[in-house]
C-alpha cells in the first residue's frame, strides 16, 4: 500500500498581498482627494479630515472589490488584437488591473467628495 504526502483536500490560502497593496493605494488616493476637497476654514478640521480620509479609503476598497467582480464576469477568454504584441500586452494589463483601478478611483474620489459635502 502506497501513501502520498499530497494534501489535495486542504483549503487553498489566498494571497493577501494584492489586498494589502490595493488598501495602501486607496489610503493614498483618499488622502489626496480629502486634502484637495477640504475647505480651509471649518470647525474641527482634523477630526473631519481623518473621518473623510478613512471613510474614503474604505469606499475605495469597496470599489476595488466591485471592480474585481466586474472583471471576473466580463473578462474575455481570448484576446485578439490587430496591434501585435503591444496591443496584446496592453489588453492583458488592462484585464488584470483595469476594472479594479476604475472602481478604486470612483469609490475613493466620489466618496471623499460626497462626504466632504456632508461634513463641511
Beta strands, then each sheet from edge to edge (+ up, - down):
end
